[in-house]
Amino acid sequence: MFSTSDYSPRVQEVLALDGSGERLMPLASGTCSSPEAFKLLKGANPCQLFPGSRAPGAAFAGLYLYFSCLDESHTISQGIESAEGSFWHGIMHRQEPDAGNAAYWFRRVGKHPVFPALRDAAEGLEYPAGSAWDPFAFIDACDAARKEPGTDRELLLRKVQLVEWQLLFDYCGRPRT
């Protein structure tokens, strides 16, 4: 279960500007959802926002992505040479939308530690995830759903995308115990 209380007061403050980590992001790029959050993030230091975390830079890329600030998320994620950087990079390109580029970055991710929990959560939402999470099938599903905005299918995929964001954000940004 996602909780902003696991993060620094500054991260809590920023997330509270649009849904407190519960915002259903669009499947295709939109405009930055909070100019105020954008301004707060512009001068922020990832290590100060996410003290003691596994991957503060990756969490920072995810924070920009949460607000649909794709250019900033892209700039950060493409400079992170890890599975987490590739994961955020893949999500960003999926939302752009650029399915081929998203697939390239997900191939670089490999089997990520959040995939089992993501598969379970997606199944709980009634997304047919199969026996293992398949990011490539999810790219295809998002591509198809974008052509039918406002449908139950699009809403379901936005909910799965939110869980994906929450799990990866927690993995990258939650302080290690």
C-alpha positions in Angstrom: 0.0 0.0 0.0 1.5 3.3 -1.1 1.9 6.0 1.6 3.5 9.4 1.3 4.4 9.2 5.0 7.3 7.0 3.9 9.0 10.0 2.4 10.6 13.3 3.4 8.3 16.2 4.2 9.4 17.9 1.0 8.4 14.9 -1.1 5.1 14.7 0.7 4.5 18.4 0.1 5.2 18.1 -3.6 3.0 15.0 -4.1 0.2 16.7 -2.2 0.0 19.2 -5.0 -1.7 16.6 -7.2 -3.3 13.6 -5.6 -0.6 12.6 -3.0 0.7 9.7 -5.1 -2.8 8.6 -6.2 -3.0 10.6 -9.5 -4.1 8.5 -12.5 -1.6 9.7 -15.0 -2.6 9.8 -18.7 -1.5 6.9 -20.9 -0.3 9.4 -23.4 1.7 12.5 -22.7 -0.1 15.5 -21.3 1.1 18.8 -19.9 2.7 19.1 -16.6 -0.2 18.8 -14.1 1.2 21.1 -11.5 3.2 24.2 -12.3 3.8 24.7 -8.5 5.3 21.2 -8.3 7.4 21.9 -11.3 8.8 25.0 -9.7 9.5 23.1 -6.4 11.3 20.3 -8.3 13.4 22.6 -10.5 15.8 23.5 -7.8 15.6 20.3 -5.8 18.4 18.0 -4.9 17.5 14.3 -5.3 19.7 13.2 -2.4 18.1 15.7 -0.1 14.6 14.7 -1.2 15.2 11.0 -0.8 17.8 10.6 2.0 18.9 7.0 2.6 17.1 5.7 -0.5 18.3 3.1 -3.0 18.2 5.3 -6.1 17.5 9.0 -5.4 18.1 10.1 -9.0 15.7 7.5 -10.3 13.0 8.5 -7.7 13.5 12.1 -8.9 12.8 11.0 -12.5 9.7 9.2 -11.3 8.5 12.3 -9.4 8.7 14.4 -12.6 6.9 11.6 -14.4 4.1 11.6 -11.8 3.3 15.2 -12.8 3.6 14.4 -16.5 6.7 16.5 -16.9 8.1 14.2 -19.5 11.0 16.2 -20.7 12.5 16.6 -17.3 11.9 12.9 -16.4 13.5 11.9 -19.7 16.6 14.1 -19.1 17.1 12.5 -15.7 16.3 8.9 -16.5 18.5 8.7 -19.6 21.5 9.7 -17.5 20.9 6.8 -15.0 22.8 3.6 -16.0 20.7 1.1 -14.0 17.6 -1.0 -14.4 15.7 1.7 -12.5 16.8 4.4 -14.9 15.8 2.2 -17.8 12.5 1.4 -16.2 11.5 5.1 -15.8 12.9 5.8 -19.3 10.6 3.0 -20.7 7.5 4.4 -18.9 8.3 7.9 -20.1 8.5 6.7 -23.8 5.4 4.5 -23.3 3.5 7.7 -22.3 5.1 9.8 -25.0 3.8 7.6 -26.8 6.7 5.8 -28.6 6.1 2.1 -28.2 9.3 1.0 -30.0 11.5 3.2 -27.8 9.6 2.1 -24.7 10.3 -1.6 -25.6 14.0 -0.8 -26.1 14.3 0.5 -22.6 12.2 -2.3 -21.1 14.6 -4.8 -22.7 17.4 -3.0 -20.8 15.4 -3.4 -17.6 15.3 -7.2 -17.7 13.4 -8.8 -14.9 13.0 -6.1 -12.3 12.3 -6.9 -8.6 9.0 -5.0 -8.7 7.6 -7.1 -11.4 6.1 -9.9 -9.2 4.3 -7.3 -7.0 3.2 -5.4 -10.1 1.8 -8.6 -11.6 -0.1 -9.4 -8.4 -1.5 -5.9 -8.1 -2.5 -5.9 -11.8 -4.3 -9.2 -11.4 -6.1 -7.7 -8.3 -7.4 -4.9 -10.6 -8.6 -7.5 -13.1 -5.8 -6.9 -15.6 -4.9 -10.3 -17.1 -1.2 -10.2 -16.3 -0.5 -13.9 -16.7 2.1 -15.8 -14.8 4.7 -13.1 -14.9 4.6 -9.3 -15.5 5.1 -8.6 -19.2 6.0 -4.9 -19.8 5.8 -5.4 -23.6 2.2 -6.6 -23.4 1.5 -3.7 -21.2 3.0 -1.3 -23.8 0.7 -2.9 -26.5 -2.3 -2.7 -24.2 -1.7 1.0 -23.5 -1.2 1.7 -27.2 -4.6 0.1 -28.0 -6.4 1.8 -25.1 -5.2 5.3 -26.1 -7.3 4.9 -29.3 -10.4 4.5 -27.1 -10.2 7.3 -24.5 -12.8 7.2 -21.7 -13.4 3.5 -21.9 -13.3 1.1 -19.0 -10.2 -0.5 -20.5 -8.3 2.8 -20.6 -9.3 3.5 -16.9 -8.1 0.0 -15.9 -4.7 0.5 -17.6 -4.3 3.9 -16.0 -4.9 2.2 -12.6 -2.3 -0.4 -13.4 0.1 2.3 -14.5 -0.4 4.1 -11.2 0.4 0.9 -9.3 3.5 0.5 -11.5 4.5 4.0 -10.6 3.9 3.5 -6.9 5.9 0.3 -6.7 8.9 1.6 -8.7 8.8 4.9 -6.8 8.8 3.1 -3.5 11.6 0.8 -4.7 13.8 3.7 -5.7 12.9 6.4 -3.2 11.8 4.9 0.1 14.5 5.1 2.7 16.2 1.7 3.2 15.8 0.2 6.7 
